[in-house]
């Protein structure tokens, strides 16, 4: 029996490709257009920052006139950087004062979000006073001085609940170093506290209270504790 050798027509792939091209052309699709995934939408600075903002304040809006005016002033004073976007420059600080539950932290995060939404290039940190002291407490293998220096030099710092944590000579000295550095270098700082200047002086000492009184514009929030409001049925 004679063996039959099967061979592939070398022109067959070209014919298939040509036929496929004709079909795509009939459907209005350019044959040389490769299927591509849609380009991802650019992630805004605000969207990136929201991953760092606590969930409860992720959509916070600053609506107090003094807070929005402060954010506008900081944005206008920013130095142009790459792409023309302004960056944080020297500027005033804000101290938001009021009883528990009046929305101080909400307004502070709202101010940060307002700056980011305005396109300001912003490196920022946020920490409660209690977490600050726990974070910087000396312990083996941790350079607390380096961390403190980073907070001192950060272009924008939110220091939440100042005066609420238990104090000592160590916490008073640490708070003084942080506040004094930011005071001397005119670095914008957002501070929330339940305490008046007089009570801050009693808790944190004259040196801290005096600098806060000069470096910050005071915003007073009033009203009942919103966390204790009963839902309307």
C-alpha positions as a LaTeX table, in Angstrom:
\begin{tabular}{lrrr}
\hline
Residue & $x$ (\AA) & $y$ (\AA) & $z$ (\AA) \\
\hline
Unk1 & 0.00 & 0.00 & 0.00 \\
Unk2 & 1.29 & 3.39 & $-0.89$ \\
Unk3 & 1.43 & 5.89 & 2.04 \\
Unk4 & $-0.23$ & 9.18 & 1.38 \\
Unk5 & 1.55 & 12.24 & 2.72 \\
Unk6 & $-0.76$ & 15.03 & 3.90 \\
Unk7 & 0.58 & 18.52 & 3.52 \\
Unk8 & $-0.92$ & 21.87 & 4.64 \\
Unk9 & $-1.53$ & 24.49 & 2.01 \\
Unk10 & 0.83 & 27.35 & 3.02 \\
Unk11 & $-1.69$ & 29.83 & 1.65 \\
Unk12 & $-4.44$ & 28.68 & 4.03 \\
Unk13 & $-3.54$ & 30.93 & 7.05 \\
Unk14 & $-3.35$ & 33.94 & 4.77 \\
Unk15 & $-6.81$ & 33.13 & 3.36 \\
Unk16 & $-8.27$ & 32.77 & 6.87 \\
Unk17 & $-6.68$ & 36.07 & 7.94 \\
Unk18 & $-8.02$ & 37.79 & 4.82 \\
Unk19 & $-11.50$ & 36.40 & 5.40 \\
Unk20 & $-11.44$ & 37.51 & 9.04 \\
Unk21 & $-10.36$ & 40.97 & 7.91 \\
Unk22 & $-13.31$ & 41.14 & 5.52 \\
Unk23 & $-15.75$ & 40.19 & 8.31 \\
Unk24 & $-14.33$ & 42.81 & 10.69 \\
Unk25 & $-14.45$ & 45.45 & 7.95 \\
Unk26 & $-18.12$ & 44.66 & 7.25 \\
Unk27 & $-18.84$ & 45.26 & 10.93 \\
Unk28 & $-17.00$ & 48.56 & 10.97 \\
Unk29 & $-14.03$ & 47.29 & 12.93 \\
Unk30 & $-10.53$ & 48.10 & 11.68 \\
Unk31 & $-8.68$ & 44.77 & 11.23 \\
Unk32 & $-5.46$ & 46.17 & 12.67 \\
Unk33 & $-7.11$ & 47.35 & 15.87 \\
Unk34 & $-6.11$ & 45.05 & 18.69 \\
Unk35 & $-8.59$ & 44.34 & 21.44 \\
Unk36 & $-7.59$ & 46.43 & 24.42 \\
Unk37 & $-8.84$ & 46.92 & 27.93 \\
Unk38 & $-10.22$ & 50.42 & 28.46 \\
Unk39 & $-7.59$ & 52.73 & 29.92 \\
Unk40 & $-8.01$ & 53.04 & 33.69 \\
Unk41 & $-9.35$ & 56.35 & 34.86 \\
Unk42 & $-6.73$ & 58.43 & 36.67 \\
Unk43 & $-6.89$ & 58.21 & 40.45 \\
Unk44 & $-7.21$ & 61.63 & 42.02 \\
Unk45 & $-5.20$ & 62.79 & 45.00 \\
Unk46 & $-8.40$ & 62.92 & 47.03 \\
Unk47 & $-9.25$ & 59.30 & 46.17 \\
Unk48 & $-5.77$ & 58.16 & 47.21 \\
Unk49 & $-6.01$ & 60.10 & 50.46 \\
Unk50 & $-9.38$ & 58.64 & 51.37 \\
Unk51 & $-7.67$ & 55.31 & 51.99 \\
Unk52 & $-5.87$ & 57.00 & 54.90 \\
Unk53 & $-8.87$ & 58.85 & 56.29 \\
Unk54 & $-10.87$ & 56.96 & 58.94 \\
Unk55 & $-14.04$ & 55.48 & 57.43 \\
Unk56 & $-16.32$ & 57.69 & 59.53 \\
Unk57 & $-14.75$ & 60.85 & 58.07 \\
Unk58 & $-14.03$ & 59.60 & 54.53 \\
Unk59 & $-16.71$ & 61.86 & 53.07 \\
Unk60 & $-16.47$ & 64.69 & 55.59 \\
Unk61 & $-17.33$ & 68.16 & 54.32 \\
Unk62 & $-16.15$ & 71.31 & 56.04 \\
Unk63 & $-19.08$ & 73.72 & 56.20 \\
Unk64 & $-18.07$ & 76.09 & 58.97 \\
Unk65 & $-17.25$ & 79.51 & 57.42 \\
Unk66 & $-13.97$ & 79.90 & 59.31 \\
Unk67 & $-12.83$ & 76.40 & 58.37 \\
Unk68 & $-13.63$ & 76.82 & 54.66 \\
Unk69 & $-11.99$ & 80.27 & 54.67 \\
Unk70 & $-8.84$ & 78.75 & 56.20 \\
Unk71 & $-8.72$ & 76.01 & 53.55 \\
Unk72 & $-9.16$ & 78.59 & 50.78 \\
Unk73 & $-6.34$ & 80.74 & 52.21 \\
Unk74 & $-3.97$ & 77.76 & 52.46 \\
Unk75 & $-4.76$ & 76.70 & 48.88 \\
Unk76 & $-4.17$ & 80.22 & 47.52 \\
Unk77 & $-0.85$ & 80.55 & 49.35 \\
Unk78 & 0.57 & 77.31 & 47.94 \\
Unk79 & 3.73 & 77.38 & 45.85 \\
Unk80 & 3.36 & 76.08 & 42.27 \\
Unk81 & 4.99 & 72.72 & 41.75 \\
Unk82 & 5.23 & 70.08 & 39.00 \\
Unk83 & 2.33 & 70.45 & 36.60 \\
Unk84 & 1.41 & 73.81 & 38.11 \\
Unk85 & $-0.41$ & 72.32 & 41.12 \\
Unk86 & 0.11 & 74.37 & 44.28 \\
Unk87 & 1.83 & 72.86 & 47.29 \\
Unk88 & 1.48 & 73.70 & 50.96 \\
Unk89 & 3.49 & 76.74 & 51.96 \\
Unk90 & 3.86 & 78.63 & 55.21 \\
Unk91 & 0.51 & 79.60 & 56.62 \\
Unk92 & $-1.80$ & 80.00 & 59.60 \\
Unk93 & $-3.03$ & 77.21 & 61.82 \\
Unk94 & $-6.53$ & 76.46 & 63.02 \\
Unk95 & $-7.74$ & 75.42 & 66.49 \\
Unk96 & $-11.24$ & 73.96 & 66.52 \\
Unk97 & $-12.69$ & 74.10 & 70.03 \\
Unk98 & $-15.93$ & 72.72 & 71.37 \\
Unk99 & $-17.61$ & 70.16 & 73.61 \\
Unk100 & $-17.53$ & 66.46 & 72.82 \\
Unk101 & $-19.56$ & 65.47 & 69.78 \\
Unk102 & $-19.92$ & 68.87 & 68.12 \\
Unk103 & $-18.13$ & 67.85 & 64.92 \\
Unk104 & $-14.58$ & 69.11 & 65.47 \\
Unk105 & $-12.85$ & 66.14 & 63.86 \\
Unk106 & $-15.41$ & 66.11 & 61.04 \\
Unk107 & $-14.59$ & 69.73 & 60.21 \\
Unk108 & $-10.84$ & 69.06 & 60.38 \\
Unk109 & $-10.94$ & 66.14 & 57.96 \\
Unk110 & $-13.34$ & 68.15 & 55.81 \\
Unk111 & $-10.70$ & 70.87 & 55.57 \\
Unk112 & $-8.07$ & 68.34 & 54.45 \\
Unk113 & $-10.46$ & 66.94 & 51.85 \\
Unk114 & $-11.22$ & 70.48 & 50.62 \\
Unk115 & $-7.51$ & 71.11 & 50.03 \\
Unk116 & $-7.09$ & 67.84 & 48.17 \\
Unk117 & $-10.20$ & 68.48 & 46.07 \\
Unk118 & $-8.75$ & 71.89 & 45.14 \\
Unk119 & $-5.73$ & 70.13 & 43.64 \\
Unk120 & $-3.23$ & 71.08 & 46.33 \\
Unk121 & $-0.18$ & 68.80 & 46.47 \\
Unk122 & $-0.40$ & 67.80 & 50.07 \\
Unk123 & 1.69 & 65.62 & 52.36 \\
Unk124 & $-0.22$ & 65.37 & 55.60 \\
Unk125 & $-0.40$ & 63.43 & 58.83 \\
Unk126 & $-3.25$ & 62.97 & 61.29 \\
Unk127 & $-2.95$ & 61.64 & 64.83 \\
Unk128 & $-4.83$ & 61.94 & 68.11 \\
Unk129 & $-2.87$ & 63.24 & 71.08 \\
Unk130 & $-3.28$ & 59.90 & 72.87 \\
Unk131 & $-1.97$ & 57.97 & 69.85 \\
Unk132 & 0.86 & 60.47 & 69.46 \\
Unk133 & 2.16 & 59.76 & 72.96 \\
Unk134 & 1.75 & 55.99 & 72.51 \\
Unk135 & 3.47 & 56.14 & 69.13 \\
Unk136 & 6.48 & 58.13 & 70.37 \\
Unk137 & 7.00 & 56.39 & 73.69 \\
Unk138 & 10.61 & 55.14 & 73.75 \\
Unk139 & 10.99 & 51.41 & 73.21 \\
Unk140 & 13.77 & 49.10 & 72.01 \\
Unk141 & 14.34 & 49.03 & 68.26 \\
Unk142 & 12.24 & 52.11 & 67.50 \\
Unk143 & 13.60 & 55.56 & 66.65 \\
Unk144 & 10.99 & 57.80 & 68.27 \\
Unk145 & 13.09 & 60.91 & 67.65 \\
Unk146 & 13.02 & 60.33 & 63.90 \\
Unk147 & 9.23 & 59.90 & 63.99 \\
Unk148 & 8.84 & 63.10 & 65.99 \\
Unk149 & 11.01 & 65.01 & 63.51 \\
Unk150 & 8.80 & 63.75 & 60.68 \\
Unk151 & 5.70 & 65.10 & 62.41 \\
Unk152 & 7.44 & 68.40 & 63.13 \\
Unk153 & 8.32 & 68.90 & 59.46 \\
Unk154 & 5.16 & 67.55 & 57.86 \\
Unk155 & 3.59 & 70.29 & 55.66 \\
Unk156 & 0.17 & 69.79 & 57.27 \\
Unk157 & $-0.57$ & 68.10 & 60.60 \\
Unk158 & $-3.93$ & 67.30 & 62.16 \\
Unk159 & $-3.49$ & 66.92 & 65.92 \\
Unk160 & $-6.83$ & 65.64 & 67.21 \\
Unk161 & $-8.16$ & 65.78 & 70.78 \\
Unk162 & $-5.28$ & 67.79 & 72.19 \\
Unk163 & $-5.41$ & 67.83 & 75.98 \\
Unk164 & $-7.63$ & 64.74 & 76.25 \\
Unk165 & $-4.85$ & 62.25 & 77.02 \\
Unk166 & $-3.26$ & 61.71 & 80.40 \\
Unk167 & $-0.28$ & 64.02 & 80.73 \\
Unk168 & 3.10 & 63.94 & 82.43 \\
Unk169 & 6.33 & 65.91 & 82.28 \\
Unk170 & 7.34 & 63.73 & 79.32 \\
Unk171 & 4.13 & 64.37 & 77.34 \\
Unk172 & 4.28 & 68.09 & 78.13 \\
Unk173 & 7.85 & 68.31 & 76.84 \\
Unk174 & 7.05 & 66.27 & 73.72 \\
Unk175 & 4.00 & 68.43 & 72.95 \\
Unk176 & 6.06 & 71.57 & 73.44 \\
Unk177 & 8.75 & 70.38 & 71.01 \\
Unk178 & 6.18 & 69.51 & 68.36 \\
Unk179 & 4.12 & 72.70 & 68.71 \\
Unk180 & 7.14 & 74.97 & 69.06 \\
Unk181 & 8.79 & 73.66 & 65.88 \\
Unk182 & 5.62 & 74.13 & 63.87 \\
Unk183 & 5.12 & 77.56 & 65.46 \\
Unk184 & 8.62 & 78.73 & 64.54 \\
Unk185 & 8.44 & 77.44 & 60.97 \\
Unk186 & 4.85 & 78.61 & 60.32 \\
Unk187 & 3.71 & 75.13 & 59.33 \\
Unk188 & $-0.08$ & 74.90 & 59.04 \\
Unk189 & $-1.55$ & 72.78 & 61.82 \\
Unk190 & $-5.13$ & 71.70 & 62.46 \\
Unk191 & $-5.84$ & 71.19 & 66.14 \\
Unk192 & $-9.06$ & 69.98 & 67.75 \\
Unk193 & $-9.64$ & 70.19 & 71.48 \\
Unk194 & $-12.36$ & 70.27 & 74.11 \\
Unk195 & $-10.31$ & 72.69 & 76.19 \\
Unk196 & $-10.18$ & 76.46 & 76.29 \\
Unk197 & $-6.82$ & 78.23 & 76.25 \\
Unk198 & $-6.96$ & 78.55 & 80.04 \\
Unk199 & $-7.54$ & 74.83 & 80.50 \\
Unk200 & $-4.87$ & 73.95 & 77.93 \\
Unk201 & $-2.46$ & 76.02 & 80.00 \\
Unk202 & $-3.33$ & 73.97 & 83.06 \\
Unk203 & $-2.93$ & 70.66 & 81.22 \\
Unk204 & $-0.01$ & 71.33 & 78.86 \\
Unk205 & 1.76 & 74.29 & 80.43 \\
Unk206 & 2.19 & 77.98 & 79.62 \\
Unk207 & 4.71 & 77.47 & 76.81 \\
Unk208 & 2.37 & 75.33 & 74.70 \\
Unk209 & $-0.75$ & 77.38 & 75.44 \\
Unk210 & 0.99 & 80.67 & 74.62 \\
Unk211 & 2.19 & 79.42 & 71.23 \\
Unk212 & $-1.18$ & 77.95 & 70.37 \\
Unk213 & $-2.88$ & 81.25 & 71.21 \\
Unk214 & $-0.60$ & 83.11 & 68.79 \\
Unk215 & $-0.28$ & 80.61 & 65.94 \\
Unk216 & $-3.91$ & 79.52 & 65.60 \\
Unk217 & $-7.17$ & 81.08 & 64.62 \\
Unk218 & $-9.80$ & 79.77 & 67.02 \\
Unk219 & $-13.04$ & 78.24 & 65.74 \\
Unk220 & $-15.72$ & 77.58 & 68.35 \\
Unk221 & $-18.30$ & 74.85 & 67.77 \\
Unk222 & $-21.34$ & 74.71 & 69.97 \\
Unk223 & $-24.31$ & 72.41 & 70.42 \\
Unk224 & $-25.23$ & 69.08 & 71.92 \\
Unk225 & $-23.32$ & 65.84 & 71.55 \\
Unk226 & $-24.42$ & 64.55 & 68.15 \\
Unk227 & $-23.35$ & 61.02 & 69.07 \\
Unk228 & $-26.03$ & 60.93 & 71.76 \\
Unk229 & $-28.90$ & 62.00 & 69.55 \\
Unk230 & $-31.64$ & 59.42 & 69.34 \\
Unk231 & $-32.69$ & 58.57 & 65.78 \\
Unk232 & $-36.05$ & 59.95 & 64.76 \\
Unk233 & $-38.58$ & 57.13 & 64.49 \\
\hline
\end{tabular}
